[in-house]
Amino acid sequence: MMLITFLPYTFSLMATFPANVLGILLFCGCVMVIGLIQSVIVLYAFSRPFLLNQHIQESENHAFYKHHILKVLLRVPLMCLFASIFSFILFQLSYVLLAVVIFLPYISQCAKWCRVKLIGPLEETPDSVMFYTYLPSEPLSKERVEAFSDGVYAIVATLLILDICEDNVPDPSAVQKRFGGSLVAALQAYGPEYLAYFGSFATVGLLWFVHHSLFLHVTKATRLMGLMNTLSLAFVGGLPLAYELTHEFPRDSRNELEAVQTSCVIVFFAGVFQLAIWVVALYNERETLHPTVRHGGREHVFMLAKLALYPCVALGTFFLTCVLSRFSVTIFHLMEIIVPFAFLLLRLLVRVALVLLRLLFGPQRSEPGNVEEDETRVPFNPLVT
């Protein structure tokens, strides 16, 4: 874990000095040592079988599982070893090899598919395992996904608090010289920064609320849902940057407009990938969702509206700032202020919309002899979809 926490620093070195091999060597060295430590953990676990998974404990072929797990663990460190060697010859090739590491599961799946097409399916044994342990529908620990997500949201909120405490507390000498000793006048000069802070914090809080609501309805998380969740968290992590950008540049400047539009893009993708989690969950709804929120369930439309609110509002704000560029900051802050009230009214608005759709396009009432519809289904589900 100590070495893992050092990886962001090595990333920063690589980004700041892309032509210097030291950043690549430090990153690759950390990954290789992490792989070796994980291999030692595996060897230690197999030396004490009671620590192993029950399925492996009951198997007679412990050596097969041990060798397979070690191959999977050491594959990434081996790629990093080649990347560190090539950094002395052609450092651009090192970055290519590091990028391949990210897509290694998908490359392995494609290779397995091609092998099956060329030579036919291989004979499977009871102890056979995948060439690379990755399947989009393979279950993850839902509790760990939620704990990791809560940690990211907490860190993002903390960064916002630290930013405003560090950069927006007036200097006593400046208050005395510029504002005649009036702290109230000095704080008024920071008005836009406070507005940006409260708007950004409300955005983080509401995205966390939507994420929490989503996983309340999820019974099992899959690897693909975990990937979408990680991408959403990556953009959530950019919200402190959005907060800084919205008040960093002079008013009515081109940089200010681009900063506001960048903030809209960050909010848009943070919300879109949350919506993607829901879409992936619906794809395997019987295994991943509670019955009340499955396709057409009572809470299905409301959950979809909550997840679609931020992407739609962020996209609308982006195009509105393109048309009314002079008021870009005002429009962005209004969006941040209005969205919380929209969340409060969302259930009422969804119910009104459903009633109107039922009146306009809903099916005729069932005749007495017909079987009653399932209470968990919305009657005009195809139309809403």
PyMOL commands that set and color helices and strands:
alter all, ss='L'
color gray80, all
select helices_A, chain A and resi 2-16+21-47+49-51+54-58+62-86+91-102+104-119+142-167+172-178+183-188+191-216+223-236+239-245+254-283+285-288+291-293+300-323+325-361+381-384
alter helices_A, ss='H'
color red, helices_A
select strands_A, chain A and resi 139-140+221-222
alter strands_A, ss='S'
color yellow, strands_A
deselect
rebuild
show_as cartoon
